[in-house]
């Protein structure tokens, strides 16, 4: 970096987000390996990295909109928003809130002075504590607070000097964490989440100074398992506490969120609720995941719900097979993220490159489970999926193939997936949910041809329902409305819209209004399919 910026302007935020991803990527495995608190599940480094990657993608997207660079405030808000919607686990959720606090402190301006940056770091640390229901010292909160104090002590120093002070303060605080939290001291490790804070602050200093922060803190792994009372790193055997991690995004107003905090606090622990402005990320550990989701329904609209069983997660970390997994074929990065958040092992598909039976079998192997539910999400993949399932059965894996013909049917199946119920009951419920979901798709005709709806010309918009062309139109919005009208003609309670990469958000707004005006009792949810996804997928349940 030959000419480092003097302030945390928009370009610097872009650089910082990229460097943070690189730093967390290098440290991920080491951080995972020392993960003890709040659950020894070997995923803190991974969660931090995935959260940072989501934030970095949002910053990059902000630079690509309308061909104009964002303001510093817009870039920081994009960073915080991306981290919020992609936050993983306890550590990722807190990291998202730290970034949000920083963005709020630097609302419309860059960090033009060292004191500006110091105040922003103080706001970030304070917001982190506010987001956690029961803050514990010796964690990433402690490290963030120490970084803020060190930044303030730097006085009127330049932004890069303040960032260096914060980084040094965070490293010193990280070294003290084993003496502050008993479970860390017993295991002989520093706090894993705190390591992530150090990595992100090191990336900030590198951005502003142009100098490499050098090797991260040495993360000592114990030579022998910790005592039973400590529950050593990544050791499930002695873990006591709730069995599930529940995470979801929530559309809700502030008063409802306060009531939600109270309700979830009575259900479990490790409660972190971050966000604001109507969008929140909710994280909690509970024994009754259904109750945690129901509490979200009472508060607003939960979506992108992810439920993880800690037992299965830790078994995989130790190389043992989990009891059950789902393998889903998906076309589009956004859909892959959705299915991954629901706990599925995904098989990405690019246009014109359907996965082979061997690739599907490899995904079953990667799922590393005794029981596997396979969702091909495409009628043309039925034979390849059947072949993979048969081969896996020959290897001793119990595999059920649910003949999903569209990604929206796969999403419906994943929504009712119950990893703790009996295999047969789970398969029946997922099959029923998929079968009850009608699916539509909009595509652009490549050539003149005959269809079940008549002759189409190259460039026409084709509206397919359950695999057959039902509508031929000249533009996307009108054709989409015609498809929705036909699909909702036989009833429905929920419409799922999956937008392709080049489809504007305005289309989703138009279709939501269309459904709302004509079908008052029907809810609508919208997702981004991402690169390689169809222009529009529609599901009606």
Helices and strands as residue ranges (DSSP letters): H 10-33, H 44-64, G 65-67, H 72-86, H 89-105, H 114-131, H 140-153, H 159-176, G 177-179, H 182-187, H 192-209, E 244-251, H 254-265, E 268-276, E 279-286, H 289-299, E 301-309, H 310-317, E 322-330, H 333-341, E 344-348, H 357-367, E 369-375, G 379-381, H 382-394, E 398-402, H 407-415, H 423-435, E 438-444, E 449-451, E 454-456, E 461-465, E 468-473, H 476-488, E 494-500, H 505-518, E 523-530, E 536-540
